[in-house]
Amino acid sequence: MPVLQHNNQLLIVRISLSPSEVPFLLARHRQEYEDAVEIEQLGAQLLATDFPPDISLDFLERVHRWGKAYRNLTRVSQTGGVKIACTLRVARDLIAAGAVPDAVEEIRELPRIGLSFASKAARFLAPEKCVVLDSVIRGRLGYGETRDAYADFLQDCHQLLEMLKTSQELDSSLRAKLRVCDVEAAIFMKAKENKNVSP
């Protein structure tokens, strides 16, 4: 693994990402993880209608299906739409206030919801502001399973987004519409497909 020195710290680099790879990584992510657009639309519907319990439950169940966590669907149903709706409302308010890591922690308070799926739910509520920190990224890039680790990863994704938006290797139309969740999706696919990094 390459080691770099930056700001008087030694950094162990576990992945590298070329701007020219991003369109292909995003295309592969869309192909492998279908229904993202539909779940984003459902998240937007929740925001517009102030989280009806039945739609809130459907939203969280669809997030779990998208993430291939079928074994947890019964637990999500047992939590109930009212509790899920209340939790998602609080998370919405925290995201709007700029406290995204706290919003993820709020969703994590739901029974049997870990950081991975809490961050997935936040990502579909606010794709312009939130990212997913799942086991692939944690295991292969070294982020922890904590609020602070999520905050660090979110900050890293925002920094990478700003760099990509000025990269001449990307088509200007893609640069204009890139979101922080797209950056995370590209990182996820690169980490998942990187044969030189052990999970």
NUVEX-409775 format. One record per residue (C-alpha): residue number from 1; residue in one letter; chain; z, y, x. Coordinates in steps of 0.2 Angstrom, whole numbers, plus 5000, padded with zeros to 4 digits. Layout:
# residues N
<site zadren="NUM" gudo="A" guti="A" pz="Z" py="Y" px="X"/>
...
# end
This chain:
# residues 199
<site zadren="1" gudo="M" guti="A" pz="5000" py="5000" px="5000"/>
<site zadren="2" gudo="P" guti="A" pz="4996" py="5017" px="5007"/>
<site zadren="3" gudo="V" guti="A" pz="5010" py="5028" px="5011"/>
<site zadren="4" gudo="L" guti="A" pz="5008" py="5047" px="5011"/>
<site zadren="5" gudo="Q" guti="A" pz="5020" py="5061" px="5015"/>
<site zadren="6" gudo="H" guti="A" pz="5021" py="5075" px="5002"/>
<site zadren="7" gudo="N" guti="A" pz="5035" py="5089" px="5001"/>
<site zadren="8" gudo="N" guti="A" pz="5045" py="5080" px="5014"/>
<site zadren="9" gudo="Q" guti="A" pz="5045" py="5064" px="5004"/>
<site zadren="10" gudo="L" guti="A" pz="5037" py="5048" px="5008"/>
<site zadren="11" gudo="L" guti="A" pz="5026" py="5041" px="4994"/>
<site zadren="12" gudo="I" guti="A" pz="5021" py="5024" px="4992"/>
<site zadren="13" gudo="V" guti="A" pz="5004" py="5024" px="4982"/>
<site zadren="14" gudo="R" guti="A" pz="5002" py="5009" px="4971"/>
<site zadren="15" gudo="I" guti="A" pz="4986" py="5015" px="4962"/>
<site zadren="16" gudo="S" guti="A" pz="4971" py="5027" px="4965"/>
<site zadren="17" gudo="L" guti="A" pz="4960" py="5034" px="4952"/>
<site zadren="18" gudo="S" guti="A" pz="4943" py="5042" px="4954"/>
<site zadren="19" gudo="P" guti="A" pz="4938" py="5055" px="4941"/>
<site zadren="20" gudo="S" guti="A" pz="4921" py="5046" px="4940"/>
<site zadren="21" gudo="E" guti="A" pz="4930" py="5030" px="4934"/>
<site zadren="22" gudo="V" guti="A" pz="4939" py="5039" px="4919"/>
<site zadren="23" gudo="P" guti="A" pz="4924" py="5038" px="4906"/>
<site zadren="24" gudo="F" guti="A" pz="4922" py="5019" px="4910"/>
<site zadren="25" gudo="L" guti="A" pz="4941" py="5016" px="4909"/>
<site zadren="26" gudo="L" guti="A" pz="4942" py="5025" px="4892"/>
<site zadren="27" gudo="A" guti="A" pz="4928" py="5015" px="4885"/>
<site zadren="28" gudo="R" guti="A" pz="4936" py="4999" px="4890"/>
<site zadren="29" gudo="H" guti="A" pz="4952" py="5004" px="4883"/>
<site zadren="30" gudo="R" guti="A" pz="4944" py="5009" px="4866"/>
<site zadren="31" gudo="Q" guti="A" pz="4935" py="4992" px="4866"/>
<site zadren="32" gudo="E" guti="A" pz="4951" py="4982" px="4870"/>
<site zadren="33" gudo="Y" guti="A" pz="4963" py="4992" px="4859"/>
<site zadren="34" gudo="E" guti="A" pz="4953" py="4996" px="4843"/>
<site zadren="35" gudo="D" guti="A" pz="4960" py="5006" px="4828"/>
<site zadren="36" gudo="A" guti="A" pz="4967" py="5020" px="4839"/>
<site zadren="37" gudo="V" guti="A" pz="4957" py="5033" px="4830"/>
<site zadren="38" gudo="E" guti="A" pz="4963" py="5026" px="4813"/>
<site zadren="39" gudo="I" guti="A" pz="4981" py="5026" px="4818"/>
<site zadren="40" gudo="E" guti="A" pz="4980" py="5043" px="4825"/>
<site zadren="41" gudo="Q" guti="A" pz="4973" py="5048" px="4807"/>
<site zadren="42" gudo="L" guti="A" pz="4988" py="5040" px="4799"/>
<site zadren="43" gudo="G" guti="A" pz="5000" py="5049" px="4811"/>
<site zadren="44" gudo="A" guti="A" pz="4991" py="5065" px="4806"/>
<site zadren="45" gudo="Q" guti="A" pz="4993" py="5060" px="4787"/>
<site zadren="46" gudo="L" guti="A" pz="5012" py="5058" px="4790"/>
<site zadren="47" gudo="L" guti="A" pz="5013" py="5075" px="4798"/>
<site zadren="48" gudo="A" guti="A" pz="5004" py="5083" px="4783"/>
<site zadren="49" gudo="T" guti="A" pz="5014" py="5074" px="4770"/>
<site zadren="50" gudo="D" guti="A" pz="5031" py="5075" px="4778"/>
<site zadren="51" gudo="F" guti="A" pz="5033" py="5056" px="4781"/>
<site zadren="52" gudo="P" guti="A" pz="5033" py="5047" px="4764"/>
<site zadren="53" gudo="P" guti="A" pz="5043" py="5031" px="4767"/>
<site zadren="54" gudo="D" guti="A" pz="5029" py="5018" px="4763"/>
<site zadren="55" gudo="I" guti="A" pz="5016" py="5027" px="4774"/>
<site zadren="56" gudo="S" guti="A" pz="5030" py="5028" px="4788"/>
<site zadren="57" gudo="L" guti="A" pz="5033" py="5010" px="4787"/>
<site zadren="58" gudo="D" guti="A" pz="5014" py="5006" px="4787"/>
<site zadren="59" gudo="F" guti="A" pz="5012" py="5017" px="4802"/>
<site zadren="60" gudo="L" guti="A" pz="5025" py="5009" px="4813"/>
<site zadren="61" gudo="E" guti="A" pz="5019" py="4992" px="4808"/>
<site zadren="62" gudo="R" guti="A" pz="5001" py="4997" px="4813"/>
<site zadren="63" gudo="V" guti="A" pz="5007" py="5003" px="4830"/>
<site zadren="64" gudo="H" guti="A" pz="5015" py="4986" px="4833"/>
<site zadren="65" gudo="R" guti="A" pz="4999" py="4977" px="4828"/>
<site zadren="66" gudo="W" guti="A" pz="4989" py="4989" px="4839"/>
<site zadren="67" gudo="G" guti="A" pz="5001" py="4985" px="4854"/>
<site zadren="68" gudo="K" guti="A" pz="5000" py="4966" px="4849"/>
<site zadren="69" gudo="A" guti="A" pz="5018" py="4964" px="4845"/>
<site zadren="70" gudo="Y" guti="A" pz="5016" py="4954" px="4830"/>
<site zadren="71" gudo="R" guti="A" pz="5033" py="4945" px="4832"/>
<site zadren="72" gudo="N" guti="A" pz="5042" py="4961" px="4829"/>
<site zadren="73" gudo="L" guti="A" pz="5033" py="4965" px="4812"/>
<site zadren="74" gudo="T" guti="A" pz="5047" py="4957" px="4802"/>
<site zadren="75" gudo="R" guti="A" pz="5060" py="4967" px="4811"/>
<site zadren="76" gudo="V" guti="A" pz="5050" py="4983" px="4807"/>
<site zadren="77" gudo="S" guti="A" pz="5049" py="4979" px="4789"/>
<site zadren="78" gudo="Q" guti="A" pz="5068" py="4975" px="4788"/>
<site zadren="79" gudo="T" guti="A" pz="5072" py="4992" px="4795"/>
<site zadren="80" gudo="G" guti="A" pz="5064" py="5000" px="4779"/>
<site zadren="81" gudo="G" guti="A" pz="5053" py="5015" px="4776"/>
<site zadren="82" gudo="V" guti="A" pz="5066" py="5027" px="4772"/>
<site zadren="83" gudo="K" guti="A" pz="5075" py="5025" px="4789"/>
<site zadren="84" gudo="I" guti="A" pz="5059" py="5025" px="4799"/>
<site zadren="85" gudo="A" guti="A" pz="5053" py="5041" px="4789"/>
<site zadren="86" gudo="C" guti="A" pz="5069" py="5050" px="4794"/>
<site zadren="87" gudo="T" guti="A" pz="5068" py="5045" px="4812"/>
<site zadren="88" gudo="L" guti="A" pz="5050" py="5050" px="4813"/>
<site zadren="89" gudo="R" guti="A" pz="5054" py="5067" px="4806"/>
<site zadren="90" gudo="V" guti="A" pz="5067" py="5070" px="4819"/>
<site zadren="91" gudo="A" guti="A" pz="5055" py="5065" px="4832"/>
<site zadren="92" gudo="R" guti="A" pz="5041" py="5076" px="4825"/>
<site zadren="93" gudo="D" guti="A" pz="5053" py="5091" px="4827"/>
<site zadren="94" gudo="L" guti="A" pz="5058" py="5086" px="4844"/>
<site zadren="95" gudo="I" guti="A" pz="5040" py="5085" px="4850"/>
<site zadren="96" gudo="A" guti="A" pz="5036" py="5102" px="4842"/>
<site zadren="97" gudo="A" guti="A" pz="5051" py="5109" px="4852"/>
<site zadren="98" gudo="G" guti="A" pz="5044" py="5102" px="4868"/>
<site zadren="99" gudo="A" guti="A" pz="5057" py="5089" px="4870"/>
<site zadren="100" gudo="V" guti="A" pz="5045" py="5074" px="4870"/>
<site zadren="101" gudo="P" guti="A" pz="5057" py="5062" px="4880"/>
<site zadren="102" gudo="D" guti="A" pz="5070" py="5065" px="4867"/>
<site zadren="103" gudo="A" guti="A" pz="5058" py="5061" px="4853"/>
<site zadren="104" gudo="V" guti="A" pz="5055" py="5045" px="4861"/>
<site zadren="105" gudo="E" guti="A" pz="5073" py="5041" px="4863"/>
<site zadren="106" gudo="E" guti="A" pz="5076" py="5046" px="4845"/>
<site zadren="107" gudo="I" guti="A" pz="5063" py="5033" px="4840"/>
<site zadren="108" gudo="R" guti="A" pz="5071" py="5020" px="4851"/>
<site zadren="109" gudo="E" guti="A" pz="5086" py="5021" px="4840"/>
<site zadren="110" gudo="L" guti="A" pz="5077" py="5011" px="4827"/>
<site zadren="111" gudo="P" guti="A" pz="5083" py="4993" px="4827"/>
<site zadren="112" gudo="R" guti="A" pz="5074" py="4982" px="4840"/>
<site zadren="113" gudo="I" guti="A" pz="5062" py="4996" px="4846"/>
<site zadren="114" gudo="G" guti="A" pz="5061" py="4998" px="4865"/>
<site zadren="115" gudo="L" guti="A" pz="5054" py="5011" px="4876"/>
<site zadren="116" gudo="S" guti="A" pz="5036" py="5004" px="4875"/>
<site zadren="117" gudo="F" guti="A" pz="5034" py="5005" px="4856"/>
<site zadren="118" gudo="A" guti="A" pz="5044" py="5020" px="4854"/>
<site zadren="119" gudo="S" guti="A" pz="5032" py="5029" px="4866"/>
<site zadren="120" gudo="K" guti="A" pz="5018" py="5021" px="4857"/>
<site zadren="121" gudo="A" guti="A" pz="5024" py="5028" px="4840"/>
<site zadren="122" gudo="A" guti="A" pz="5026" py="5045" px="4848"/>
<site zadren="123" gudo="R" guti="A" pz="5009" py="5044" px="4856"/>
<site zadren="124" gudo="F" guti="A" pz="5001" py="5041" px="4839"/>
<site zadren="125" gudo="L" guti="A" pz="5011" py="5055" px="4831"/>
<site zadren="126" gudo="A" guti="A" pz="5006" py="5068" px="4844"/>
<site zadren="127" gudo="P" guti="A" pz="4992" py="5062" px="4855"/>
<site zadren="128" gudo="E" guti="A" pz="4990" py="5079" px="4863"/>
<site zadren="129" gudo="K" guti="A" pz="5008" py="5079" px="4869"/>
<site zadren="130" gudo="C" guti="A" pz="5014" py="5061" px="4871"/>
<site zadren="131" gudo="V" guti="A" pz="5010" py="5046" px="4882"/>
<site zadren="132" gudo="V" guti="A" pz="5014" py="5027" px="4882"/>
<site zadren="133" gudo="L" guti="A" pz="5025" py="5020" px="4895"/>
<site zadren="134" gudo="D" guti="A" pz="5024" py="5001" px="4893"/>
<site zadren="135" gudo="S" guti="A" pz="5028" py="4986" px="4904"/>
<site zadren="136" gudo="V" guti="A" pz="5011" py="4986" px="4913"/>
<site zadren="137" gudo="I" guti="A" pz="5013" py="5004" px="4919"/>
<site zadren="138" gudo="R" guti="A" pz="5032" py="5002" px="4923"/>
<site zadren="139" gudo="G" guti="A" pz="5029" py="4985" px="4932"/>
<site zadren="140" gudo="R" guti="A" pz="5014" py="4990" px="4942"/>
<site zadren="141" gudo="L" guti="A" pz="5017" py="5008" px="4945"/>
<site zadren="142" gudo="G" guti="A" pz="5036" py="5008" px="4947"/>
<site zadren="143" gudo="Y" guti="A" pz="5042" py="5019" px="4933"/>
<site zadren="144" gudo="G" guti="A" pz="5059" py="5014" px="4925"/>
<site zadren="145" gudo="E" guti="A" pz="5063" py="5010" px="4907"/>
<site zadren="146" gudo="T" guti="A" pz="5073" py="5026" px="4905"/>
<site zadren="147" gudo="R" guti="A" pz="5071" py="5043" px="4897"/>
<site zadren="148" gudo="D" guti="A" pz="5070" py="5051" px="4914"/>
<site zadren="149" gudo="A" guti="A" pz="5057" py="5039" px="4919"/>
<site zadren="150" gudo="Y" guti="A" pz="5047" py="5043" px="4904"/>
<site zadren="151" gudo="A" guti="A" pz="5049" py="5062" px="4907"/>
<site zadren="152" gudo="D" guti="A" pz="5042" py="5059" px="4925"/>
<site zadren="153" gudo="F" guti="A" pz="5027" py="5049" px="4919"/>
<site zadren="154" gudo="L" guti="A" pz="5023" py="5062" px="4906"/>
<site zadren="155" gudo="Q" guti="A" pz="5024" py="5075" px="4919"/>
<site zadren="156" gudo="D" guti="A" pz="5013" py="5065" px="4931"/>
<site zadren="157" gudo="C" guti="A" pz="5000" py="5063" px="4917"/>
<site zadren="158" gudo="H" guti="A" pz="5000" py="5081" px="4913"/>
<site zadren="159" gudo="Q" guti="A" pz="4997" py="5085" px="4931"/>
<site zadren="160" gudo="L" guti="A" pz="4983" py="5073" px="4932"/>
<site zadren="161" gudo="L" guti="A" pz="4975" py="5080" px="4916"/>
<site zadren="162" gudo="E" guti="A" pz="4975" py="5097" px="4924"/>
<site zadren="163" gudo="M" guti="A" pz="4966" py="5090" px="4939"/>
<site zadren="164" gudo="L" guti="A" pz="4953" py="5081" px="4929"/>
<site zadren="165" gudo="K" guti="A" pz="4949" py="5096" px="4919"/>
<site zadren="166" gudo="T" guti="A" pz="4943" py="5105" px="4934"/>
<site zadren="167" gudo="S" guti="A" pz="4934" py="5090" px="4942"/>
<site zadren="168" gudo="Q" guti="A" pz="4916" py="5092" px="4944"/>
<site zadren="169" gudo="E" guti="A" pz="4914" py="5073" px="4944"/>
<site zadren="170" gudo="L" guti="A" pz="4917" py="5073" px="4925"/>
<site zadren="171" gudo="D" guti="A" pz="4904" py="5079" px="4912"/>
<site zadren="172" gudo="S" guti="A" pz="4910" py="5096" px="4905"/>
<site zadren="173" gudo="S" guti="A" pz="4910" py="5089" px="4887"/>
<site zadren="174" gudo="L" guti="A" pz="4923" py="5075" px="4892"/>
<site zadren="175" gudo="R" guti="A" pz="4933" py="5088" px="4902"/>
<site zadren="176" gudo="A" guti="A" pz="4935" py="5099" px="4887"/>
<site zadren="177" gudo="K" guti="A" pz="4941" py="5085" px="4876"/>
<site zadren="178" gudo="L" guti="A" pz="4952" py="5075" px="4887"/>
<site zadren="179" gudo="R" guti="A" pz="4970" py="5074" px="4881"/>
<site zadren="180" gudo="V" guti="A" pz="4986" py="5068" px="4890"/>
<site zadren="181" gudo="C" guti="A" pz="4985" py="5052" px="4880"/>
<site zadren="182" gudo="D" guti="A" pz="4968" py="5049" px="4887"/>
<site zadren="183" gudo="V" guti="A" pz="4974" py="5051" px="4905"/>
<site zadren="184" gudo="E" guti="A" pz="4988" py="5038" px="4901"/>
<site zadren="185" gudo="A" guti="A" pz="4975" py="5026" px="4894"/>
<site zadren="186" gudo="A" guti="A" pz="4964" py="5027" px="4910"/>
<site zadren="187" gudo="I" guti="A" pz="4980" py="5024" px="4921"/>
<site zadren="188" gudo="F" guti="A" pz="4985" py="5009" px="4910"/>
<site zadren="189" gudo="M" guti="A" pz="4967" py="5001" px="4911"/>
<site zadren="190" gudo="K" guti="A" pz="4966" py="5005" px="4930"/>
<site zadren="191" gudo="A" guti="A" pz="4984" py="4997" px="4933"/>
<site zadren="192" gudo="K" guti="A" pz="4980" py="4982" px="4922"/>
<site zadren="193" gudo="E" guti="A" pz="4963" py="4979" px="4930"/>
<site zadren="194" gudo="N" guti="A" pz="4969" py="4982" px="4948"/>
<site zadren="195" gudo="K" guti="A" pz="4969" py="4965" px="4956"/>
<site zadren="196" gudo="N" guti="A" pz="4979" py="4971" px="4972"/>
<site zadren="197" gudo="V" guti="A" pz="4994" py="4976" px="4962"/>
<site zadren="198" gudo="S" guti="A" pz="5006" py="4963" px="4956"/>
<site zadren="199" gudo="P" guti="A" pz="5015" py="4965" px="4939"/>
# end
